Amino acid sequence: MSVLMHRCRACGHATGWHEPRSRGYSSCSCCNRGAAQADPAPQLQQTYGHPGGRPEPLYPPGSTRNSGTMHASTTCDCGACRAAYDRLQQGESAAG
């Protein structure tokens, strides 16, 4: 499923990689140091299904991803993510 995410201004990685539970999964020294310098504007991380490579639907802000696994996380529910989600959903409605 596609998601909205914030990226670190210093290294460009998703801010989730800076969380303690993610340390050591990346060789990025910025991510492994700790707190991200989060860009307040969310970016769309588009994912594609297989087979066919069709774009997957967008998770709503505040949704749980990978529930029941060690990789479970909750999508950002900040005002900027909610506004971006609404804009994207309206764009899909107009196109469809």
MARBA-3410 file (N, C-alpha, C, O; in Angstrom, 1 decimal):
96
0.8,-1.2,0.0,0.0,0.0,0.0,0.9,1.2,0.0,1.9,1.3,0.7 ~ 0.5,2.2,-0.7,1.2,3.5,-0.8,1.0,4.3,0.5,-0.1,4.2,1.1 ~ 2.0,5.1,0.8,1.9,5.9,2.0,2.4,7.3,1.8,3.2,7.6,0.9 ~ 1.9,8.2,2.7,2.5,9.5,2.8,3.6,9.5,3.9,3.3,8.9,5.0 ~ 4.7,10.0,3.7,5.8,10.0,4.7,6.6,11.3,4.7,6.6,12.1,3.7
7.2,11.5,5.8,8.1,12.7,6.0,9.5,12.2,5.8,9.8,11.1,6.3 ~ 10.3,13.0,5.2,11.7,12.6,5.0,12.6,13.5,5.8,12.3,14.6,6.1 ~ 13.8,13.0,6.2,14.8,13.8,6.9,15.4,14.8,6.0,15.9,14.4,4.9 ~ 15.5,16.0,6.4,16.2,17.0,5.5,17.7,16.8,5.4,18.3,17.2,4.5 ~ 18.3,16.2,6.4,19.7,15.9,6.4,20.1,14.8,5.5,21.1,14.9,4.8
19.4,13.7,5.6,19.9,12.5,4.8,18.9,12.1,3.7,19.3,11.3,2.8 ~ 17.7,12.5,3.8,16.7,12.2,2.8,15.9,10.9,3.0,15.0,10.5,2.3 ~ 16.3,10.2,4.1,15.6,8.9,4.4,14.3,9.2,5.1,14.1,10.3,5.6 ~ 13.4,8.2,5.1,12.1,8.4,5.9,12.5,8.6,7.3,13.4,8.0,7.9 ~ 11.7,9.4,8.0,11.9,9.7,9.4,11.8,8.5,10.3,12.4,8.4,11.4
11.0,7.5,9.9,10.9,6.3,10.6,12.2,5.5,10.8,12.4,4.8,11.8 ~ 13.2,5.7,9.9,14.5,5.1,10.0,15.3,5.7,11.1,16.3,5.1,11.5 ~ 14.9,6.8,11.7,15.6,7.4,12.8,15.1,6.9,14.2,15.6,7.3,15.2 ~ 14.0,6.2,14.2,13.4,5.7,15.4,14.3,4.6,16.0,14.9,3.9,15.3 ~ 14.3,4.5,17.3,15.2,3.5,18.0,15.0,2.1,17.5,16.0,1.4,17.4
13.8,1.7,17.2,13.5,0.3,16.8,14.1,0.0,15.4,14.2,-1.1,15.0 ~ 14.4,1.1,14.6,14.9,0.9,13.3,16.5,1.0,13.2,17.0,0.8,12.1 ~ 17.1,1.4,14.3,18.5,1.6,14.2,19.2,0.3,13.9,18.9,-0.8,14.4 ~ 20.3,0.4,13.1,21.0,-0.8,12.7,20.6,-1.4,11.4,21.3,-2.3,10.9 ~ 19.4,-1.1,10.9,18.9,-1.6,9.7,19.5,-0.8,8.5,19.5,-1.3,7.4
20.1,0.3,8.8,20.6,1.2,7.7,22.1,1.5,8.1,22.4,1.6,9.3 ~ 22.9,1.7,7.1,24.3,2.1,7.4,24.4,3.6,7.4,25.5,4.1,7.6 ~ 23.3,4.3,7.3,23.3,5.8,7.3,23.6,6.3,8.8,22.9,6.0,9.7 ~ 24.7,7.0,8.9,25.1,7.5,10.2,24.1,8.5,10.7,23.9,8.6,12.0 ~ 23.4,9.3,9.9,22.4,10.2,10.3,21.2,9.5,10.9,20.7,9.8,12.0
20.7,8.4,10.3,19.6,7.6,10.8,20.0,7.0,12.1,19.1,6.9,13.0 ~ 21.2,6.5,12.2,21.6,5.8,13.4,21.9,6.7,14.6,22.0,6.2,15.7 ~ 22.1,8.0,14.3,22.3,9.0,15.4,21.1,9.3,16.2,21.2,9.6,17.4 ~ 19.9,9.2,15.6,18.7,9.5,16.3,17.8,10.4,15.6,17.4,10.2,14.4 ~ 17.3,11.5,16.3,16.2,12.3,15.8,16.5,12.9,14.4,17.5,13.3,14.0
15.4,12.7,13.6,15.4,13.2,12.2,15.2,14.7,12.1,14.5,15.3,13.0 ~ 15.7,15.4,11.1,15.3,16.7,10.8,14.2,16.7,9.8,14.4,16.8,8.6 ~ 13.0,16.4,10.3,11.8,16.1,9.5,11.4,17.3,8.6,11.2,18.4,9.1 ~ 11.2,17.0,7.3,10.6,18.0,6.4,9.1,18.0,6.7,8.5,16.9,6.7 ~ 8.5,19.1,7.0,7.1,19.1,7.4,6.1,18.8,6.2,5.0,18.4,6.5
6.6,18.8,5.0,5.8,18.5,3.9,5.9,17.0,3.6,7.0,16.5,3.2 ~ 4.8,16.3,3.7,4.8,14.8,3.4,5.0,14.6,1.9,4.7,15.4,1.1 ~ 5.7,13.4,1.6,5.8,13.0,0.3,5.1,11.6,0.1,5.0,10.8,1.0 ~ 4.6,11.4,-1.1,3.9,10.2,-1.5,5.0,9.1,-1.8,5.8,9.3,-2.7 ~ 4.9,8.0,-1.1,5.8,6.9,-1.4,4.8,5.9,-2.1,4.1,5.1,-1.5
4.9,5.9,-3.4,4.0,5.1,-4.2,4.5,3.7,-4.2,5.7,3.5,-4.4 ~ 3.7,2.7,-4.1,4.0,1.3,-4.2,3.2,0.7,-5.3,2.1,1.1,-5.6 ~ 3.7,-0.4,-5.8,3.1,-1.1,-7.0,2.9,-2.6,-6.7,3.7,-3.2,-6.1 ~ 1.7,-3.1,-7.1,1.4,-4.5,-6.9,2.0,-5.4,-8.0,2.3,-4.9,-9.1 ~ 2.1,-6.6,-7.6,2.6,-7.6,-8.6,1.6,-8.7,-8.7,1.0,-9.1,-7.7
1.3,-9.3,-9.8,1.9,-8.9,-11.1,1.2,-7.7,-11.7,0.2,-7.3,-11.2 ~ 1.8,-7.1,-12.7,1.2,-6.0,-13.4,1.7,-4.6,-13.1,1.6,-3.7,-13.9 ~ 2.3,-4.5,-11.9,2.8,-3.2,-11.6,1.8,-2.0,-11.5,2.1,-0.9,-11.7 ~ 0.6,-2.4,-11.0,-0.4,-1.3,-10.8,-0.2,-0.6,-9.5,0.2,-1.2,-8.5 ~ -0.4,0.7,-9.5,-0.3,1.5,-8.3,-1.2,0.9,-7.2,-2.4,0.6,-7.5
-0.7,0.8,-6.0,-1.6,0.3,-4.9,-2.3,1.5,-4.2,-1.8,2.6,-4.3 ~ -3.4,1.2,-3.6,-4.1,2.3,-2.9,-3.3,3.0,-1.8,-2.3,2.4,-1.3 ~ -3.7,4.2,-1.4,-3.0,5.0,-0.4,-3.6,4.7,0.9,-4.8,4.8,1.1 ~ -2.8,4.4,1.9,-3.2,4.2,3.3,-3.7,5.6,3.8,-3.0,6.6,3.6 ~ -4.8,5.6,4.5,-5.2,6.9,5.1,-4.3,7.3,6.3,-3.7,6.4,6.9
-4.1,8.5,6.6,-3.3,8.9,7.8,-3.9,8.3,9.0,-5.1,8.2,9.2 ~ -2.9,7.8,9.9,-3.3,7.2,11.1,-3.6,5.7,11.0,-4.0,5.1,12.0 ~ -3.4,5.1,9.9,-3.6,3.7,9.6,-2.5,2.8,10.1,-1.3,3.3,10.1 ~ -2.8,1.6,10.6,-1.7,0.7,10.9,-1.3,-0.1,9.7,-2.2,-0.6,9.0 ~ 0.0,-0.2,9.5,0.6,-0.9,8.4,1.2,-2.2,9.0,1.7,-2.2,10.1
1.1,-3.3,8.2,1.8,-4.5,8.6,1.3,-5.0,10.0,2.2,-5.4,10.8 ~ 0.1,-4.9,10.3,-0.5,-5.2,11.6,-0.1,-6.7,11.9,-0.2,-7.6,11.1 ~ 0.3,-6.9,13.2,0.6,-8.3,13.7,2.0,-8.7,13.3,2.3,-9.9,13.6 ~ 2.8,-7.9,12.8,4.2,-8.3,12.4,5.1,-7.4,13.2,4.8,-6.4,13.8 ~ 6.4,-7.8,13.2,7.4,-7.0,13.9,7.7,-5.7,13.1,8.4,-4.8,13.7
7.1,-5.6,11.9,7.3,-4.3,11.1,6.1,-3.4,11.2,6.0,-2.5,10.4 ~ 5.2,-3.7,12.1,4.0,-2.9,12.2,4.3,-1.4,12.5,5.3,-1.1,13.3 ~ 3.6,-0.5,11.9,3.8,0.9,12.1,2.5,1.6,11.9,1.6,1.0,11.3 ~ 2.4,2.8,12.3,1.2,3.6,12.1,1.6,4.8,11.2,2.6,5.5,11.5 ~ 0.8,5.1,10.2,1.1,6.2,9.3,0.9,7.5,10.0,0.1,7.6,10.9
1.6,8.5,9.6,1.5,9.8,10.2,0.1,10.4,10.1,-0.5,10.2,9.1 ~ -0.3,11.0,11.2,-1.7,11.6,11.2,-1.7,13.1,11.4,-2.6,13.6,12.0 ~ -0.6,13.7,11.0,-0.5,15.2,11.2,-1.4,15.9,10.2,-1.9,15.3,9.3 ~ -1.6,17.2,10.5,-2.5,18.0,9.6,-2.0,18.0,8.2,-2.8,18.0,7.3 ~ -0.7,18.1,8.0,-0.1,18.1,6.6,-0.4,16.8,5.9,-0.7,16.9,4.7
-0.3,15.7,6.6,-0.6,14.4,5.9,-2.1,14.3,5.6,-2.5,13.8,4.6 ~ -2.9,14.7,6.6,-4.4,14.6,6.3,-4.8,15.5,5.1,-5.6,15.1,4.3 ~ -4.2,16.7,5.0,-4.5,17.6,3.9,-4.0,17.0,2.6,-4.7,17.1,1.6 ~ -2.8,16.5,2.6,-2.2,15.9,1.4,-3.1,14.7,0.9,-3.4,14.5,-0.2 ~ -3.5,13.9,1.9,-4.4,12.7,1.6,-5.7,13.1,1.0,-6.1,12.6,0.0
-6.3,14.2,1.6,-7.6,14.7,1.0,-7.4,15.2,-0.4,-8.2,14.9,-1.3 ~ -6.3,15.9,-0.7,-6.0,16.4,-2.0,-5.8,15.2,-3.0,-6.4,15.3,-4.1 ~ -5.1,14.2,-2.6,-4.9,13.1,-3.5,-6.2,12.3,-3.7,-6.4,11.9,-4.8 ~ -7.0,12.2,-2.7,-8.3,11.5,-2.9,-9.2,12.3,-3.8,-9.9,11.7,-4.6 ~ -9.2,13.6,-3.6,-10.1,14.4,-4.5,-9.6,14.3,-6.0,-10.4,14.3,-6.9
-8.3,14.3,-6.1,-7.7,14.1,-7.5,-8.1,12.8,-8.1,-8.4,12.7,-9.3 ~ -8.1,11.7,-7.3,-8.5,10.4,-7.8,-10.0,10.4,-8.2,-10.4,9.8,-9.2 ~ -10.8,11.1,-7.4,-12.3,11.1,-7.7,-12.5,11.9,-9.0,-13.4,11.5,-9.8 ~ -11.8,13.0,-9.2,-12.0,13.8,-10.4,-11.5,13.0,-11.6,-12.1,13.2,-12.7 ~ -10.4,12.2,-11.5,-9.9,11.5,-12.6,-10.7,10.2,-12.9,-10.8,9.8,-14.0
-11.4,9.7,-11.9,-12.1,8.4,-12.1,-13.5,8.7,-12.3,-14.3,7.7,-12.5
END
